[in-house]
Amino acid sequence: MAENKNTETKQVKSADAKPASRQSMTPELAKELGLDPGPYGKPTKK
């Protein structure tokens, strides 16, 4: 069971790390993460 928890944590961490790299983020990806692309393509939280 502990191994499963570690795997889940890793997935969450990698998902959280994606928004940090805004330059490579696409508007579509921003929508998936619940973000709105700003005027310059930078996602901003609703």
VMD Tcl script that draws the C-alpha trace (Angstrom):
set ca {
  {0.00 0.00 0.00}
  {2.84 2.39 0.77}
  {4.21 1.98 -2.74}
  {0.86 3.00 -4.21}
  {0.83 6.14 -2.09}
  {4.31 7.08 -3.30}
  {3.23 6.64 -6.92}
  {0.17 8.84 -6.39}
  {2.27 11.51 -4.71}
  {4.72 11.50 -7.61}
  {1.90 11.96 -10.11}
  {0.48 14.87 -8.13}
  {3.90 16.50 -7.82}
  {4.58 16.25 -11.55}
  {1.13 17.68 -12.26}
  {1.81 20.56 -9.88}
  {5.17 21.22 -11.51}
  {3.62 21.71 -14.96}
  {1.99 25.11 -14.24}
  {5.37 26.35 -13.01}
  {6.76 26.20 -16.56}
  {4.38 28.74 -18.08}
  {6.44 29.31 -21.25}
  {5.80 25.79 -22.53}
  {2.14 25.79 -21.46}
  {-0.47 25.86 -24.21}
  {-3.94 27.44 -23.81}
  {-5.43 23.94 -24.11}
  {-3.27 22.65 -21.26}
  {-4.17 25.72 -19.21}
  {-7.86 24.93 -19.69}
  {-7.29 21.37 -18.49}
  {-5.64 22.72 -15.34}
  {-8.55 25.13 -14.82}
  {-6.55 28.20 -15.84}
  {-7.39 30.93 -18.32}
  {-4.68 32.00 -20.79}
  {-3.84 35.65 -20.29}
  {-3.45 38.29 -23.04}
  {0.12 37.12 -23.65}
  {-0.64 33.41 -23.45}
  {0.33 33.24 -19.79}
  {-2.29 31.34 -17.77}
  {-3.91 33.20 -14.89}
  {-6.01 31.64 -12.16}
  {-9.72 32.37 -12.32}
}
mol new
graphics top color blue
foreach p $ca { graphics top sphere $p radius 0.5 }
foreach p [lrange $ca 0 end-1] q [lrange $ca 1 end] { graphics top cylinder $p $q radius 0.2 }
display resetview
